[in-house]
Amino acid sequence: MDNCCTEYQIRIPLHLMAQRTIADRRGSISVTKRSPKSARPRKAAMFQRHAWDNGYESAVSEITEIGREFYSRGWVLGTSGNFSTVLHREPLWLAITSTGSDKGHLNPPQILEIDETASVFRGEGRPSAETSLHFAIVRGRAAGAVLHTHSVWSTVLSEQRASEGGVSIEGYEMLKGLDGVSSHQHREWLPIVENSQDVEELAQQISNTLKENPKVHGFLLRAHGLYTWGATIAEAKRHVEILEFLMETLVRTGSTVARPRRVGL
Ligand SMILES: [Zn+2]
């Protein structure tokens, strides 16, 4: 009866829906429910509202700013690269750049809110072509954000060191910018994964690589670019800056043909 009921609105992703009414253009559904005045429906409504208010707006501004900075450094030219941050862990939701977007001039709709099936709930366009790689890294590392660049340095280094299966970096003070590293004597291994246009196969390859190399902070796709991650998007951004610095140093000093000096071995 209406006089004993509380009316409230909740928004539920399609894949979680038990009851469907009106689908809006973003692929979510507005449902009007009537239920007795009790704590239970209020709690349910609060949970749904919390799940919906998941940091998407701040993710948009952080990703936009990172795109601008990385573009100015020449790391994501020509619509290359892609970025994501975790909005909700279980079920897994990401904010991720749309495919083909200019990372130096991202508009808010080009940062999409997607669920674990890559269905789009906010934003316009399709998710990055490499979305499966982001999922593989988030799941494999419990990462909070994943950033991918296409710099000259990562492209050169990943091609020249491909036969070695990775790049060993040690002796540099900047290594201390990587999470958990406290000495320049740390040896960082940057695996190189063969590039492929079969993204699902590539995602599986990356999952395997992460299992085989549990301590790495990133990896290279051959003649393609760098992937790194962090517990937060700020940490992932720092990792990009550190690894790009180190790769540029190796290339500029000719360390692509001679290994960087070894210390403390
Ligand atoms: Zn790429």
Residues whose N, C-alpha, C, O or C-beta is under 5 A from the ligand:
A	BS01	ZN	G81
